[in-house]
Amino acid sequence: MFKKVVITTQKLQFSTGQISKLSQLRSISDSRFFKFKTPNDRYKQILPDKDDEIVISMSSGVDSSVTALMFAKNYKNVRGIFMANWSPDKFVGSNSTCTIDSDWLQVREICNQLNIPCERVNFEKEYWTQVFEPMLDQYQHGYTPNPDIGCNKYVKFGKMIEYLNKLFSGKSNKWWLVTGHYAKILYDKETNQSRLFRADYKKKDQSYYLTSMPNNILNNIIMPIGHYTKPEIRDIANDYNLLTKDKPDSQGLCFVSQVGKFKDFLNEYIPPNPGNIVTKDGKIWGKHQGLWSATIGQKSGISMPQGDNKYKGVWLVSDKNIEKNELIISRKDDKDAFYKDIININLSTWYWMIPDMNWSIVEKNLIDGTINCQIRSLQIPNIVKNITFNTTNSNANIQINEKIFGIAAGQTLALYKDEMLLGSGVIC
Ligand SMILES: Nc1ncnc2c1ncn2[C@@H]1O[C@H](COP(=O)(O)OP(=O)(O)OP(=O)(O)O)[C@@H](O)[C@H]1O
């Protein structure tokens, strides 16, 4: 099968056929691999020693395939691991696009192509009890949770780390978990600890989803893809003719086929909990079937009296009163109802990604304008202007530089200093 390798100035090209076994290429170096960029000399990208155990977390996507390629080509103790976190038949009523078995088959094929062993682990129970059920519970109570953040915390870097600790217990070699996330974990030479940073390629930055991953494991994790752009990764995959080179990027939660159908999906699991639809003046205009059935900014579905100046116009859902189980609607042009520059955080949910960080350090840094935050992934970060605390309610008000749309209780606010993640908490 393997025919001929032609080496060009920078890239590798294969004249015909596919690479059957990567071991045949081990002696050829590729200058694109392990090319790391750090914000300054204080931080560096750590790499394993040659005898270390390296586990590549493989989803069957192109990013984790290229990650595996880089390490398989340069290290000897490399293996792939695939997590099965849900099974399609568990999800009633939804037109599921889960492809667990075919993804696993592709991971096996790619590991075969790279000549590394791989295994499949089943973390369905953990996903169900620690991510899926809490997500339903949050929606049921009117919050807008982010299950991807929970999945990283409890499964991809929770159960997985527990599994690897057991697997390598008693072995003298250090082990590493390497993933294909668009984020960076860099070693801070001053504190001898690793920190999480945004990816260079902002269009794909996934650091927001990693805001709750356990900070004590960062020294065992590598995210090389955060140093590259997606086109660079696709180029590498193409040049090596990786089996996954043309695979499209995955889109959100696999068990829901279309984002638009997410409400129908939730209705399958959450019993109705009718409540009133009200305007800010307290007037009742209709009923909703559950707070989860509405998103802030969506059309209210109420035909308001167009002859009445006070109520004419288009009305949208602007807020949820969780205690009263009410949906609040506001006229579309009521900017103050939809755009806010103060975000209220529940401090009891706050998690410092940097163990020795605290609020007074953050406050000192506010004046230089480097403290910024995001309330959703891929959002242009907002500069934090001020933070005030209400210690009796265990809340903090984070004031940002501009009014932004659609702040919802249950979302996570992630706090950064420049590109480095400091911590995160849940909006209340
Ligand atoms: N089922 C899985 N098994 C093992 N690792 C996974 C799995 N799903 C995701 N990962 C890891 O998490 C990273 C980011 O996940 P994400 O869902 O964004 O990836 P993807 O878009 O499906 O695939 P890829 O990032 O590999 O192109 C993956 O690159 C991979 O390292």
The ligand as an SDF file (V2000), in Angstrom:
LIG
                    3D

 31 33  0  0  0  0  0  0  0  0999 V2000
  -15.4590   10.9860   22.5010 N   0  0  0  0  0  0  0  0  0  0  0  0
  -14.2410   11.4660   22.7520 C   0  0  0  0  0  0  0  0  0  0  0  0
  -13.2520   10.6320   23.1350 N   0  0  0  0  0  0  0  0  0  0  0  0
  -12.0060   11.0790   23.4100 C   0  0  0  0  0  0  0  0  0  0  0  0
  -11.6700   12.3840   23.3020 N   0  0  0  0  0  0  0  0  0  0  0  0
  -12.6180   13.2690   22.9310 C   0  0  0  0  0  0  0  0  0  0  0  0
  -13.9490   12.8490   22.6350 C   0  0  0  0  0  0  0  0  0  0  0  0
  -14.6500   13.9570   22.2950 N   0  0  0  0  0  0  0  0  0  0  0  0
  -13.8060   15.0010   22.3660 C   0  0  0  0  0  0  0  0  0  0  0  0
  -12.5780   14.5950   22.7620 N   0  0  0  0  0  0  0  0  0  0  0  0
  -11.3660   15.4090   22.9730 C   0  0  0  0  0  0  0  0  0  0  0  0
  -11.7440   16.7510   23.1940 O   0  0  0  0  0  0  0  0  0  0  0  0
  -11.2460   17.5830   22.1470 C   0  0  0  0  0  0  0  0  0  0  0  0
  -12.2130   18.6830   21.8030 C   0  0  0  0  0  0  0  0  0  0  0  0
  -13.4760   18.1130   21.5950 O   0  0  0  0  0  0  0  0  0  0  0  0
  -14.4470   18.6190   20.4450 P   0  0  0  0  0  0  0  0  0  0  0  0
  -15.7760   18.0530   20.7240 O   0  0  0  0  0  0  0  0  0  0  0  0
  -14.2980   20.0660   20.2750 O   0  0  0  0  0  0  0  0  0  0  0  0
  -13.7550   17.8640   19.2460 O   0  0  0  0  0  0  0  0  0  0  0  0
  -14.3060   17.4870   17.8080 P   0  0  0  0  0  0  0  0  0  0  0  0
  -14.6180   18.7350   17.0620 O   0  0  0  0  0  0  0  0  0  0  0  0
  -15.3350   16.4240   17.9060 O   0  0  0  0  0  0  0  0  0  0  0  0
  -13.0420   16.7620   17.1960 O   0  0  0  0  0  0  0  0  0  0  0  0
  -11.6010   17.2390   17.0140 P   0  0  0  0  0  0  0  0  0  0  0  0
  -11.3400   18.3470   18.0070 O   0  0  0  0  0  0  0  0  0  0  0  0
  -10.7720   16.0410   17.2700 O   0  0  0  0  0  0  0  0  0  0  0  0
  -11.5180   17.7160   15.5970 O   0  0  0  0  0  0  0  0  0  0  0  0
  -10.9680   16.6200   20.9900 C   0  0  0  0  0  0  0  0  0  0  0  0
   -9.9870   17.1420   20.1230 O   0  0  0  0  0  0  0  0  0  0  0  0
  -10.4940   15.3980   21.7220 C   0  0  0  0  0  0  0  0  0  0  0  0
   -9.1530   15.5230   22.1230 O   0  0  0  0  0  0  0  0  0  0  0  0
  1  2  1  0
  2  3  1  0
  2  7  2  0
  3  4  2  0
  4  5  1  0
  5  6  2  0
  6  7  1  0
  6 10  1  0
  7  8  1  0
  8  9  2  0
  9 10  1  0
 10 11  1  0
 11 12  1  0
 11 30  1  0
 12 13  1  0
 13 14  1  0
 13 28  1  0
 14 15  1  0
 15 16  1  0
 16 17  2  0
 16 18  1  0
 16 19  1  0
 19 20  1  0
 20 21  2  0
 20 22  1  0
 20 23  1  0
 23 24  1  0
 24 25  2  0
 24 26  1  0
 24 27  1  0
 28 29  1  0
 28 30  1  0
 30 31  1  0
M  END
$$$$
